[in-house]
């Protein structure tokens, strides 16, 4: 057997002498982290849904809608965490699921089971017993369901009885 292989040769690094450089680098990194946390807590950080979390819902209309009116309605109701988008066909608008707690608490399968009602003036989810009018989405009106009613619905779901 041979001797120990030296890869770096003789190393003589003065770690103690370089401690001030390490302190400075550590301080800068900590300050950057604090600024990032402040920006995130203020909502000023522009994070995508993969970092911010959340869910999106899509509403499809029979005719094109004015996206400016949708943005105005969202803004007037203090909704900052929603970005309405218009697709190539000009008929799809998104709104936050937080507006509609039953949809938020429903499974993807339950949300996928929907049908248009009122000649396209609304959407009905039979598995969730939820109805949403196109007009309310456009005006930025979240669900009008009372907390009491919603809690009863949640209790029913937890009991395994399905929707009301």
Buried (B, 14 or more C-beta within 10 A) or exposed (E): EEEEEEEEEEEEEEEEEEEEEEEEEEEEEEEEEEEEEEEEEEEEEEEEEEEEEEEEBEBEBEEEBEEEBBBBBBEEBEBEEBEBEBEEEEBBBBBBBBBBBBBBBBEEEBBEEBEEEEEEEBBBBEBBEBBBBBEBBBBBBBBEEEEEEBEEBEEBBEEEEEBE
